């Protein structure tokens, strides 16, 4: 089952253009079978031919729709492909006799079938086998085999030529999107690894000392009660210190180098194709402020990578008196006024408010701006 992911405005527009191109291709390839129906004089075959052509057009459109809808479930995709296959087979008895002996109605449909196979990504072997079957069927059904085979080949080539560029660009967009998501996930994974290393550094030394002191206290208990009690007291102090360090690590109060964080975020954004400009004060910020701003910075950059189509961003850290302000702006804002990711930002706003700070966001002319301010 494919995961359902949010679709950015740029991706929606590219998908609409691709679907429009495919629709034109489908419509164009069915003009000649439609003419064959108008040439038919027998009422029954007019009805049957119209049913065959319309059913084929509908299922072909559905199958091509599945090609450019990556979030569609595998089950729905299979059903659309099966429907297209069934409709393609039914066109043989429904449309082959339509149009008379001088109009190879089904040959036009056969060419459209072959032209659609590469776009449906059914695989090289099935595409080759089905193409040969279509050519054989066209040659057998037609009163004039050579013109029929020429029609099949030319229509197939035309359908492929009209659609391959759009589908290639669409695939490139999807790959770029996956790359951005992978970059964001990598950044999150690196942050988890950094936290794991910090926890190990915080607790590793203290727990080793606690273990040694506890063993020593246990050995001294039977020979020197006073020394054993002293060691036990030190174990208690070490455990208290370890608990304090652990709480500091969990709540993000350990030392954070904001300049290093800014450089790391800039590298990630640059590698994802986002031009990043950073402005920061020369002096070192208070540790408590740097720690809280680093959390805001990571959240803002992760949202930018995962949920926007930003081409540039600016990160400005300024200090006016005691107040420190960080402003993160990018041009990847969507068309909706409400931020879809407000839950994460709301959590940050609450954490800043607890420390006397505030978080504000605004969106104007396609630019999303996040501003965090805090005082020591």
N, C-alpha and C positions, 0 to 999 in steps of 0.2 A: 504494500500500500504506500503510495507516495504521500509525503507530508504536505499539508496545505500551508503555503507560505504567503505572507503579504506581498501584494504585487505593487511595485512602485509605478508612479504615473508614467515615467519614461518607458517602462516595460509594457505597460498597457497600450501606449501609443504604438510602439513597435509591433506588438501583437496584432493590433487593429489593422495596421498597414499590411502585415503579412497575410492576415485572413482575407483582406480585401483583394490582394493579389491572387490568392488561391481561388477566391470566388470568381474573379474574372476569368481565370484559367478554366475552371469547371464550366462556366457558362459558355465560353468560346468553343470548347471542345464538344458541346452538345448542340450547337447550332445546326450542324449538318444532319444529325439524326432527326432533329425537329423538322427540317425541310423534308426529310423522307416521309414523315407522318403526313405532312400537307400534300405530298405527291400521291399518297395512297388513296385509292377510290373505294375500297371495301370498308364499310362501317365497322365491322368487327375488328379488323386489324388496325384501324385507326385508334379504337379504344384500347386494344391490347398494347399497341406500340406506345401510346401516350403513357399508359400505366408503367410499362417497362422503363421508359426514358426518365420519367419523374421519380420512380423508385430508385433508379441508379443514381440520379443526380442528388437526391436527398441523402442516400447512404454514403456516397462519395464525399459530399460536403461534411457529413458527420465524422467520417474517418480522417479527413484532412484537419478538421477542427481538433480532433484528439492529438494530432501531431504537434500542434502549437499550443497545447494546454498541458504543461508539465505537471500541474497540481491535480489533474484528473486521476481518479483511482484506476488501478490496473484492471479491475473488473469492468468498469465502464468502458475503458479503452478496448478491451477484448470484445465486448458486446458490439461496439461500433464497427470494429474490423470484421467481425463475423457477419454483421448485417450487410456490410459492403460486399463481402464475398458472396453471400446468398443472392443479393440483388444483381451482381455481375453475372452469375450463372443463369438467373431467370431471364436476363435480357436475350439470351440465345433463342428460346422458343417464342418470346414475346415480340422481338424487334427484327429478327433475321428476315422474315418474309415481307416486312414493311417496305414500301417504296418501289416495288417492282424489280424486274431483272436488271434495270439499268441504273440502280441506285443501291450501293452497298451500305445500307443503313448500319448494320451491326459492325462493319469494319471501323467506322468512326468511333463507336463505343469501345471497341477492342483497343484502339490506339489510346483512348483516354484511360483505360484500365492499366495498360503497360506504363503510361506516363505517370500514373499515380503511385505505382509500386515503390519506386525509390523514395518518394516523399513519405510514405507510410512506414518506412524502415522495417520491412518485414524480413530482411536478411538477403544476402547475395544469392544463396542457393534457391530459396523459394521464389525470388524475383525472376531468376533465370528460367526456372521450370514453368512458372505461370506465363511468362512471356512466350515461351515456345508453344504452350498450349493455346494461347490466344492466336498466334500466327497460324497454327494448324487449323483451328476452328474457322478463322477467317477464310483460309484457302478452301476449306471443304464447303462452307455455307454459301460462298459467293458464286454467282454465275460467271463472273470474270475474276478468276483468282489473282492474276497479276496486279490489276488495279487495286484490288482489295488489300493485298499485302503492302503495296506502296502507300495506301491510305493509312494502314495501321502503323507503319514505320514512321511516316511523316507526322502524324498526329502525336504519337508517343514522343518523338523528338521535340515537337513544338511545346507540348505540356511541360516536359522536363526543362527546356530552355527558359520558359516563361516563369518558372517557379524556383529553380535551383538557387538563384542568387538571393532571393528573399529568405528562403529557408536557411541558407548558409549564414546570412547575417543574423537571423533569429537565433540559431545555435550559438553563434559567437556571443550574443548578448546573454544567453543563459549561462554559458561558461564563465563569462565575466562576473555575472551575479553570484555564481557558486564560489568563484575565487574570492569575492568580497566577503561572503559569509564564512568561508574557511579562514580568511585572515582575521575576522572578528573572533571566531572560535579559538584560533591560535592565541590571540591576545588574552582571551579569558583563561585559556589553559595555562599560559605562562604566568598569569597572575595567581592562579591556584597553586602552581608549583612554587612560586616565590613565597606564598603564604606557608606552604608546607615546610619549606626550608627554614623560614623564620620560626615556626613552631618547634622544629627540630633543634634549632640553635638555642631557643629560649629554654626548652625543657631538658635537652640532652645532658648538658653539663650539670644542672641542678639535680636531676634524677640519678645520675651516676654518683654524685657526692652523697645523696640521701641513702643510696644502696650501700655504699661503703661504710658510712657512719652507722647505719642500722645493724650491719653485720658486726661492726666493732662493738657496738653497745650490747649486742646479744652475747658476744664472747666474754665481755667484761662483767656481765651480770652476776656470774657465779664466783668471781674472784675479787672484784673491786666495784662494789655497788655505787660508790660516789662517782667514780670515773664513768661508769655505765650511765648514770643519771645525767652527767654532763653531756655525754655523746647523744643521749636521747633528746636533751634540750636543743642541741644543735640540729638534730634531725628535724625537730619541730620548726625551728627558725628557717631552715633550708626549704622545708615544704611550704611555709608561708610565703617565702620569697618566690618560689616557683609558681605558686598560685597567682601572686600579684603579676609576675611577668606574663603568665598565660592570659590573664584578663586583659592586660595591656595589648598583647598581640591580637587577641580576638576583636577588641574594640578599635583597633587601628591606631593606638596611641604610641606605637614604637616609632623610632626615628625613621623619617621619610625624607629623602632628598628630592625636593620638588623639581629642581632643574634636571635631574636624571630622568624623572618621570616625564617631564615635558619633552626631552630629547627622544625618549623611547616611543612616546605617542606619535611624535612627528615622523619618526622612521616608519612606524606601522602605517600611518596615513599616506606617506609618500609612496610606499611600496604598493598601496592600493589605488594609486592614481589620483590622490587628493593632494593638491598643492597646499602646503601648510606654512603659515607665517607665525612666528612666536615672538612676543615681546614680554620681557620680564625684568624686574628690578635687579640691580647689581648686588645689593646687599642680601644677606641670608634672612629668610623669613623665620619668625618664631615657629618652633617645631609643631606646636598644637595646630596652628593655622595651616602650615604646609601639609600636615597629615589630612586634614579635612578637605582642603582644596584638591589633594591628590585623588581622593575618593570621587569628588565631583568630576574631575578631569577624566578619570577612567570611565565613568558612566556616560559622559557626554560623547567621548570618542567611540565607545562601543555602539551607542545608538546611531552615531553617524555612519559607521561601517556597515551595520546590519540593516538599517532602515531608511537610508537616504541614497540619493544619486549625486552626492556632493562632488564638485570639481575643485573647490577651494575652501579653505577654512582659515580663520585667524584665531589665535589664542593670546589674549593680552592679560598679563598679571601686573597690576599697578598697586602702589601703596600711597595713600593720602593720609598723613598723620598716623593714627593707630589702625585705621581701617585698611584692609587689604581686599582688593576686588579682582576677580577673574572673570573675563568675558570670552565666551567661545561662540563664534559665529560661523555659519556655513551656508552655501547656496543650494543645499539639497532639500529645502522644505517642500512638502507636498502642497496640494491645492486645498486641503481641508484645514479649517481654522483650529480644530482640536488636535492636540498632540496625542497620537495613538499610544505613546509610550509614557504617559503621564504618571503611571503607577510608580515606576522606578524613580522618576524625578520628584514625585511627591514624597517618597521615602527620604530622599536626600534633603529635601526642604525641611522635613521634620527634624532630621539629625542636625542640620545647620541651626535651626531655630533653638534647639536645646543648648547650643553653644553660643547663642546670641547673634547668630548670623541670619541671612535670608537668601533665598534663591528665587530668581524671577526669569521667566521666559517670554519671548515675543516672536512673532512671525510677521514679516512685511516684505512684499515684493519678492517672494521666493527665498528669502533669507531667514533662517532660524537662528535666534540669538539666545544664549543662556548666560545669565549673569549671577555670580555668587559673590557675596560680600560677607566679611566676618571681621570681628575685632578680637584682640587677645583678652 
